[in-house]
Amino acid sequence: MATSVVGVDIGSRTLRAVEVVDPEKPTPTVVRYCEVVLPDGAVNRGEVTEPSIVASALKELWAKGGFRSKNVVLGVGNQRVLARDITVPKMSLKRIRESLPFEVQEMLPIPVGDALLDFYPIAEVDGEAGPMVRGLLIAAVKAAVLGNVATAELAGLTTVDVDLIPFALNRVLLSRPGVAGTVALVDIGGSTTSVVIAIDGVPQFVRIIANGGDDITQALHADSDLDAEAEQPEAMKRRLGLATGTIAASDKRAVEVIYKIASEQLTSLRNTINYFVNTRPIDAVHKIVLSGGGAQLHRLPEALAEMTRLTVEVGDPFATVGLGRGLTIEDLRHNGSTFAVALGLALGRAA
């Protein structure tokens, strides 16, 4: 009997969901996808602040999208999620996870009792006292995660799993397509940007940066030299992007603001990738795969390639899935970057 699950991406301004049938099969099938807009302030950087409003929006999403399953996978991935390298004595994954509260307190900015902890194993290594396991420690603020789960429950949904958003993206853009070598996956969302560096599809390094596409919109809105009533900042950002060539006099100030914020963000990305390369010189990054709504800023891929001196390509999250009746690959790819997180979350149920 076919089973289905829905990946739900709770963004600052939008709820997005993708329903997948048989996620455990080599070629799972996308059968439904949909999005609805959230009121301002209902979600703050991935954390639900108005549960009743978001629950109502989830009900609207289910009605509008016609989703059949009420089993959902939620994602975490804001600036209050920590991902760090850690090496622990070799033992079963269950025992490693049980030992984490005693191993990592000094690494956490919050009391260990206030955090949800997980361990992602990467490789076995030799240590002075015997075999060790190198991996990634994942720590999230417990109250934020449980708050999102409670909101889903308020909407009549059952959360069957909670996954790290960078892992979900890595799944659909690197590991399932079989992207070889050392690759940096950069996802620019509204309020956060995540960087995953993977070797042959296996994550080695994760960083979540507290900026995104909304920072440019907010800077345009706050600039006193711009007339926000003449053109909305979001529309202005989409129209201009990283403009080149002849620029109309009326647009010059907006272009300056966009370039200033985008340059800061690109510099942060370059520094993050360089940090990995400097600590792992034998694993030089040879390519960047780009995703996320913020990555759709005009000429941003070219600017990132110029700053990092690396090949940059936009990922295709739908390369390894089948499509249900009535769906076309053209429509999905038109919105591909924006639904990548929700798809990756749904496919994670098979992992």
Secondary structure per residue as TSV (DSSP state, phi and psi in degrees):
chain	resnum	aa	ss	phi	psi
A	1	M	-	360.0	134.2
A	2	A	-	-67.7	140.4
A	3	T	-	-117.2	149.6
A	4	S	E	-136.3	155.4
A	5	V	E	-145.5	153.1
A	6	V	E	-117.1	122.9
A	7	G	E	-85.0	130.3
A	8	V	E	-119.4	121.2
A	9	D	E	-103.0	110.0
A	10	I	E	-93.9	100.7
A	11	G	-	-94.8	174.4
A	12	S	S	-68.5	-30.0
A	13	R	S	-124.4	-8.1
A	14	T	E	-145.5	141.8
A	15	L	E	-100.8	130.4
A	16	R	E	-129.1	144.4
A	17	A	E	-143.5	147.0
A	18	V	E	-134.4	127.9
A	19	E	E	-101.1	130.9
A	20	V	E	-123.2	132.5
A	21	V	E	-96.2	136.1
A	22	D	-	53.9	59.3
A	23	P	T	-63.4	-18.0
A	24	E	T	-82.1	-10.7
A	25	K	S	-79.4	158.0
A	26	P	S	-56.8	-36.3
A	27	T	S	-125.3	85.0
A	28	P	-	-68.3	165.6
A	29	T	E	-117.8	125.3
A	30	V	E	-81.4	122.1
A	31	V	E	-111.4	-25.0
A	32	R	E	-152.7	148.7
A	33	Y	E	-152.5	151.7
A	34	C	E	-166.2	162.5
A	35	E	E	-145.2	151.8
A	36	V	E	-135.9	151.3
A	37	V	E	-83.7	140.4
A	38	L	-	-98.2	146.7
A	39	P	-	-64.5	150.4
A	40	D	T	-57.5	134.5
A	41	G	T	88.0	-7.3
A	42	A	S	-70.0	-31.6
A	43	V	E	-132.8	134.6
A	44	N	E	-119.5	108.5
A	45	R	T	49.9	48.8
A	46	G	T	85.5	-3.3
A	47	E	E	-109.2	128.0
A	48	V	E	-69.2	125.0
A	49	T	S	-108.9	-19.2
A	50	E	-	-127.1	83.4
A	51	P	H	-56.8	-42.7
A	52	S	H	-66.2	-38.0
A	53	I	H	-66.9	-44.7
A	54	V	H	-68.9	-37.0
A	55	A	H	-61.6	-41.5
A	56	S	H	-63.5	-39.1
A	57	A	H	-66.3	-36.3
A	58	L	H	-63.9	-41.4
A	59	K	H	-62.5	-40.8
A	60	E	H	-62.7	-41.4
A	61	L	H	-60.7	-43.1
A	62	W	H	-66.4	-40.0
A	63	A	H	-68.7	-44.4
A	64	K	H	-67.5	-41.7
A	65	G	H	-84.7	-14.2
A	66	G	T	67.9	29.6
A	67	F	-	-64.1	136.8
A	68	R	-	-90.2	-43.9
A	69	S	-	-81.4	145.9
A	70	K	-	-110.0	8.5
A	71	N	E	-86.6	123.4
A	72	V	E	-126.4	153.4
A	73	V	E	-115.3	124.5
A	74	L	E	-100.7	159.1
A	75	G	E	-116.1	151.5
A	76	V	E	-125.6	143.6
A	77	G	-	175.3	39.8
A	78	N	S	-101.3	-170.0
A	79	Q	T	-70.2	-9.1
A	80	R	T	-97.0	16.1
A	81	V	E	-108.9	128.5
A	82	L	E	-108.5	135.4
A	83	A	E	-130.6	118.3
A	84	R	E	-137.9	150.9
A	85	D	E	-66.8	140.5
A	86	I	E	-152.6	144.4
A	87	T	E	-122.2	127.8
A	88	V	E	-129.4	159.1
A	89	P	E	-57.5	144.6
A	90	K	S	-68.1	127.1
A	91	M	-	-162.4	-177.6
A	92	S	-	-64.4	153.7
A	93	L	H	-59.9	-36.8
A	94	K	H	-60.2	-46.0
A	95	R	H	-69.5	-35.7
A	96	I	H	-60.6	-46.6
A	97	R	H	-63.0	-38.3
A	98	E	H	-66.3	-29.7
A	99	S	H	-84.9	-13.4
A	100	L	H	-55.3	-44.2
A	101	P	H	-56.8	-28.2
A	102	F	H	-88.4	-15.5
A	103	E	H	-97.3	-27.0
A	104	V	S	-119.3	4.8
A	105	Q	G	-53.4	-40.4
A	106	E	G	-70.1	-16.2
A	107	M	G	-87.5	-12.3
A	108	L	-	-99.4	143.1
A	109	P	S	-83.2	-3.1
A	110	I	S	-131.0	161.9
A	111	P	-	-57.7	142.7
A	112	V	G	-61.3	-29.2
A	113	G	G	-67.8	-17.6
A	114	D	G	-95.8	5.6
A	115	A	E	-119.4	148.9
A	116	L	E	-98.2	128.1
A	117	L	E	-116.5	145.0
A	118	D	E	-147.7	162.9
A	119	F	E	-132.1	131.2
A	120	Y	E	-113.4	106.6
A	121	P	E	-72.6	142.1
A	122	I	E	-114.2	-52.1
A	123	A	E	-158.4	154.6
A	124	E	E	-87.3	138.2
A	125	V	E	-134.3	161.5
A	126	D	E	-89.7	131.9
A	127	G	E	-117.2	169.7
A	128	E	T	-61.4	-31.1
A	129	A	T	-101.4	6.6
A	130	G	E	130.6	-168.2
A	131	P	E	-62.2	140.4
A	132	M	E	-129.1	165.9
A	133	V	E	-123.1	123.1
A	134	R	E	-94.5	136.2
A	135	G	E	-163.0	-166.0
A	136	L	E	-112.9	127.1
A	137	L	E	-83.0	128.7
A	138	I	E	-115.6	124.2
A	139	A	E	-131.4	128.2
A	140	A	E	-127.6	150.9
A	141	V	E	-67.3	119.7
A	142	K	H	-58.6	-44.8
A	143	A	H	-61.4	-38.2
A	144	A	H	-67.1	-43.9
A	145	V	H	-65.6	-47.5
A	146	L	H	-65.7	-30.3
A	147	G	H	-64.6	-41.5
A	148	N	H	-67.6	-39.0
A	149	V	H	-63.8	-42.3
A	150	A	H	-63.5	-36.1
A	151	T	H	-65.3	-41.7
A	152	A	H	-61.6	-41.3
A	153	E	H	-63.4	-38.1
A	154	L	H	-61.4	-27.9
A	155	A	T	-87.9	4.2
A	156	G	T	84.3	18.7
A	157	L	-	-105.7	155.4
A	158	T	E	-113.0	118.4
A	159	T	E	-82.7	112.6
A	160	V	E	-93.1	-13.9
A	161	D	E	-165.8	155.8
A	162	V	E	-126.9	126.7
A	163	D	E	-124.3	154.0
A	164	L	E	-74.9	126.0
A	165	I	H	-56.9	-44.2
A	166	P	H	-57.8	-35.1
A	167	F	H	-67.3	-39.3
A	168	A	H	-61.5	-42.0
A	169	L	H	-67.4	-42.0
A	170	N	H	-58.9	-37.6
A	171	R	I	-60.9	-46.9
A	172	V	I	-86.9	-21.4
A	173	L	I	-107.2	-19.6
A	174	L	I	-125.9	-56.1
A	175	S	I	-71.9	-47.4
A	176	R	T	-67.1	-40.9
A	177	P	T	-72.6	-9.4
A	178	G	T	71.9	41.1
A	179	V	-	-71.0	122.3
A	180	A	-	-91.5	158.8
A	181	G	S	84.3	-170.5
A	182	T	E	-94.0	113.3
A	183	V	E	-128.5	139.7
A	184	A	E	-98.8	123.2
A	185	L	E	-99.2	120.1
A	186	V	E	-117.9	118.5
A	187	D	E	-115.4	117.5
A	188	I	E	-102.6	104.6
A	189	G	-	-92.3	-163.5
A	190	G	S	-72.4	-48.2
A	191	S	S	-116.0	-13.0
A	192	T	-	-137.4	156.2
A	193	T	E	-125.1	128.4
A	194	S	E	-110.6	144.8
A	195	V	E	-125.3	122.5
A	196	V	E	-118.5	128.1
A	197	I	E	-110.5	121.1
A	198	A	E	-123.2	150.1
A	199	I	E	-114.8	118.0
A	200	D	T	51.0	41.1
A	201	G	T	84.1	-2.9
A	202	V	E	-99.7	117.8
A	203	P	E	-59.9	133.2
A	204	Q	E	-115.4	-21.0
A	205	F	E	-156.1	132.9
A	206	V	E	-134.8	132.4
A	207	R	E	-137.1	140.7
A	208	I	E	-116.9	119.3
A	209	I	E	-104.7	134.7
A	210	A	S	-84.0	55.0
A	211	N	-	-153.1	162.4
A	212	G	-	-167.5	-164.5
A	213	G	H	-63.0	-29.1
A	214	D	H	-66.9	-22.9
A	215	D	H	-61.6	-36.9
A	216	I	H	-68.2	-44.6
A	217	T	H	-59.1	-44.9
A	218	Q	H	-65.8	-36.9
A	219	A	H	-66.0	-39.3
A	220	L	H	-65.2	-40.8
A	221	H	H	-64.7	-36.5
A	222	A	H	-82.8	-14.7
A	223	D	-	-74.2	119.5
A	224	S	T	-70.9	-15.4
A	225	D	T	-84.9	-4.2
A	226	L	S	-108.0	144.8
A	227	D	-	-93.8	97.9
A	228	A	T	-65.7	-22.9
A	229	E	T	-78.8	-26.4
A	230	A	T	-69.7	-38.6
A	231	E	S	-153.7	130.5
A	232	Q	-	-62.4	140.5
A	233	P	H	-55.0	-40.2
A	234	E	H	-63.9	-42.8
A	235	A	H	-65.1	-38.9
A	236	M	H	-62.9	-43.9
A	237	K	H	-60.7	-45.7
A	238	R	H	-66.5	-36.5
A	239	R	H	-70.5	-41.9
A	240	L	H	-91.2	-48.2
A	241	G	S	57.0	-147.4
A	242	L	S	-90.3	75.5
A	243	A	-	-64.4	147.0
A	244	T	-	-131.3	172.0
A	245	G	S	76.2	-151.8
A	246	T	S	-73.9	126.5
A	247	I	-	-117.5	131.1
A	248	A	-	-60.9	145.2
A	249	A	G	-56.8	-36.0
A	250	S	G	-70.3	-15.1
A	251	D	G	-102.7	-7.7
A	252	K	H	-61.3	-42.5
A	253	R	H	-64.4	-42.6
A	254	A	H	-62.7	-41.1
A	255	V	H	-62.4	-40.4
A	256	E	H	-60.1	-43.6
A	257	V	H	-64.7	-45.6
A	258	I	H	-61.0	-45.6
A	259	Y	H	-62.6	-39.6
A	260	K	H	-62.0	-50.5
A	261	I	H	-69.2	-43.9
A	262	A	H	-62.9	-38.4
A	263	S	H	-63.9	-40.1
A	264	E	H	-62.5	-42.0
A	265	Q	H	-67.7	-42.1
A	266	L	H	-65.6	-37.6
A	267	T	H	-63.3	-41.5
A	268	S	H	-61.3	-40.7
A	269	L	H	-65.4	-44.5
A	270	R	H	-60.1	-42.6
A	271	N	H	-66.1	-36.5
A	272	T	H	-65.4	-44.9
A	273	I	H	-65.8	-41.1
A	274	N	H	-63.5	-34.6
A	275	Y	H	-60.2	-45.6
A	276	F	H	-61.5	-47.0
A	277	V	H	-61.8	-39.0
A	278	N	H	-68.8	-29.9
A	279	T	H	-89.6	-18.6
A	280	R	-	-132.5	66.4
A	281	P	T	-61.3	-21.1
A	282	I	T	-81.3	-8.9
A	283	D	S	-113.8	61.6
A	284	A	-	-65.3	133.0
A	285	V	-	-71.6	131.6
A	286	H	-	-112.4	-8.7
A	287	K	E	-158.8	152.2
A	288	I	E	-116.4	130.1
A	289	V	E	-105.5	127.1
A	290	L	E	-110.5	141.7
A	291	S	E	-152.5	177.4
A	292	G	S	99.5	153.8
A	293	G	G	-61.1	-36.4
A	294	G	G	-66.3	-22.4
A	295	A	G	-74.2	-9.7
A	296	Q	G	-83.2	-0.2
A	297	L	S	-57.1	129.9
A	298	H	T	-54.2	127.2
A	299	R	T	69.7	8.8
A	300	L	H	-65.3	-44.0
A	301	P	H	-55.7	-41.2
A	302	E	H	-65.6	-39.8
A	303	A	H	-66.3	-39.6
A	304	L	H	-66.6	-39.5
A	305	A	H	-63.2	-41.0
A	306	E	H	-66.5	-40.2
A	307	M	H	-72.7	-37.2
A	308	T	H	-94.5	-14.5
A	309	R	T	59.2	37.1
A	310	L	S	-124.5	155.2
A	311	T	E	-67.2	133.9
A	312	V	E	-122.6	128.5
A	313	E	E	-134.1	149.8
A	314	V	E	-85.6	128.0
A	315	G	-	-73.7	156.3
A	316	D	-	-117.2	99.5
A	317	P	T	-70.6	-13.2
A	318	F	T	-101.5	15.5
A	319	A	T	-69.3	-24.1
A	320	T	T	-118.4	20.1
A	321	V	-	-122.5	155.7
A	322	G	E	-91.7	169.7
A	323	L	E	-120.9	137.0
A	324	G	-	-75.7	174.3
A	325	R	T	-59.9	134.0
A	326	G	T	90.0	-8.4
A	327	L	-	-98.8	143.5
A	328	T	-	-122.2	146.7
A	329	I	H	-65.5	-28.7
A	330	E	H	-64.3	-44.7
A	331	D	H	-64.3	-43.5
A	332	L	H	-64.3	-43.8
A	333	R	H	-71.1	-25.9
A	334	H	H	-61.6	-34.4
A	335	N	T	-110.7	17.3
A	336	G	H	-53.1	-50.7
A	337	S	H	-62.0	-35.4
A	338	T	H	-74.5	-24.9
A	339	F	H	-101.8	5.2
A	340	A	H	-62.6	-41.9
A	341	V	H	-62.9	-48.7
A	342	A	H	-61.7	-40.3
A	343	L	H	-64.4	-45.9
A	344	G	H	-61.2	-37.3
A	345	L	H	-64.0	-45.1
A	346	A	H	-62.5	-41.4
A	347	L	H	-70.7	-22.1
A	348	G	G	-66.9	-19.0
A	349	R	G	-63.3	-21.2
A	350	A	G	-87.3	-12.0
A	351	A	-	-73.7	360.0
